[in-house]
Amino acid sequence: MMKYIIIAVIILIAVIIVGFMFRKKHNAEIERLEQLKLQIQNKPILEELTKVKQLNMNGQTEEMFERWRAVWTEIMDLHIPKIDASLFDAEDAIDRFNFGKASKIEQEIEVRIEKVDQQMNAILSELSDLIGSEEKNRSEMDLMKDHYRQARKTLLAHQHSYGAAAGPLEKKLESFTPLFSEYDKLTEEGNYLEARETVMGLSDEGDYVFSLIDNIPPLLADVQSKIPASIQELRSGQREMESQSYYLNHLELTGQLDAMEQELAHMKEEIAELKIAETTVKAEAMKDRIDSFYELLEKEVEAKHFVDQYKVQTGRQLDTVSSETRDTYDECAVVQQSYKISESDAAIPRACLDKLEELQRRFDLLESRTQEEQAAYSSLEEELVNIRKELAEVDVAQSGLAGSLKNLRIDENEARKKLEHLKRQLQETDRMLHKANTPGIPEEMDVRLEEAEEHLFVAMQGLQEVPLNMKLVDSYLTKAEKCIDEVEEKAKEMIENVLLVERIIQYGNRYRKTNPQMNAKLMEAEESFRQLRYSKALEEAATAVENFEPGSMKRIEVLVKEDAWRV
């Protein structure tokens, strides 16, 4: 029995706890809804409606004001009290722990608050549009009227700057007057939103007309004065240059300038009709073309200066290079009797002479065209530049070959000197080997000496050939020099090894009686030494001494290097 009582008490306590938790949750929701209601009540609709009263309370403004006030009154007198009553009912249901009913009332309250909030936000938005329209209208119209007055003053004071466009512009400005009146009327009647549309239309038209006022004078100055003056200056410059023997037909200036003058007449008509957008583009393009004409004429002047400055010089240079190339051609024929020249080098003089004949023909034609005055200097300059460039290439080719031909005799003498030097070097190496105090010369060294002698013989034979091939001789001498240097190095190494073996054996002799093992190793080294196997003897002797007394080899090597070549 007690067990069931305890369970019932626990369940009761749990129910009470859950009930208080739900109650707390619903109280928080009621508090939230109360705050939403207060936010609605505090929206500044009344203040904004007061601002509307300062406007002209007629027509559209009056109708809107009455509608907004009726909606606001309905909200404050009907909907807000209903929300308050619902909040009270929800609190009562919560106190009775009737949470289902409380939830339903809370949902209804939220829907009603949201609907009221949307109505009030719509009123505030419309109020903002109305009040903002009045402020924008007044500000923009004041600015528009200032621009309008300034535009009329500018047009009256500088009417000559607008030419035939003055009349159409005056009509455009006159069309503003009825729109100003329409705006004033709509504003007085309180139709601020309709007035806003009028202001926006005026603003677009004003931007267009005021831009015409600003842009037509400079555009008309270009079309009536500046561009025609430039055209006349170009015509005058053309006549003057043609009187100085300039050929300008290729520029077709006359036809293009005539076409531009015809286009200018059409552009004036477009300006009178206030069609300046396209005309402005045409005028800028026309000025760019005029600038290009000036550049073309200037280019012709610069080209004439270049031709006058370098034509005679180029003719003399052509004669000089031709003479030097013929000398190179003759010299090449003579040198080929003594020296062998590659086919490509041997072909250079003939190719250069052929190219010079072509350049001479082109230069003669250029001179003829200059005298006939029937060619543009710009084309003559281009041709002269090409002739000079190709002439320089010919000069480099033939002078390079001429230098190579002259160097052949020098190269031959240098090669003979080098051959004699290598002979002496090989003889000195052979003498050094035979003078050295060695048991004999190993067969390997004899082979190396014979190989070096063979290379010297081949190089000597190459120098005796006719015609002489210096590239081949240089190749032979290079191989001979490498071989002789290697022989000399090996000979010195061998002699040094012999001295080192002797010193090691002398050093080890003091221990031979007391150390049979060292004695045996040194005997092996002595046998290799007698067989002229010096490298093997050195290895065996060094191993024997170093094993007995580590570090002794370094001391012996130092002593040997000090007096190795005192012999």
Secondary structure, DSSP 8 states (H G I E B T S, - for coil): -HHHHHHHHHHHHHHHHHHHHHHHHHHHHHHHHHHHHHHHHTSTHHHHHHHHHTS--SHHHHHHHHHHHHHHHHIIIIIHHHHHHHHHHHHHHHHTT-HHHHHHHHHHHHHHHHHHHHHHHHHHHHHHHHHHHHHHHHHHHHHHHHHHHHHHHHHHHTGGGTGGGHHHHHHHHHTHHHHHHHHHHHHHTT-HHHHHHHHHHHHHHHHHHHHHHHHHHHHHHIIIIIHHHHHHHHHHHHHHHHHTT---GGG-HHHHHHHHHHHHHHHHHHHHTT-HHHHHHHHHHHHHHHHHHHHHHHHHHHHHHHHHHHHHHHHHHHHHHHHHHHHHHHHHHHHTTTB---HHHHTHHHHHHHHHHHHHHHHHHHHHHHHHT-S-HHHHHHHHHHHHHHHHHHHHHHHHHHHHHHHHHHHHHHHHHHHHHHHHHHHHHHHHHHHS--S---HHHHHHHHHHHHHHHHHHHHHH-SSB-HHHHHHHHHHHHHHHHHHHHHHHHHHHHHHHHHHHHHHHHTTTTT-HHHHHHHHHHHHHHHTT-HHHHHHHHHHHHHHHSTTHHHHHHHHHHHHTT--
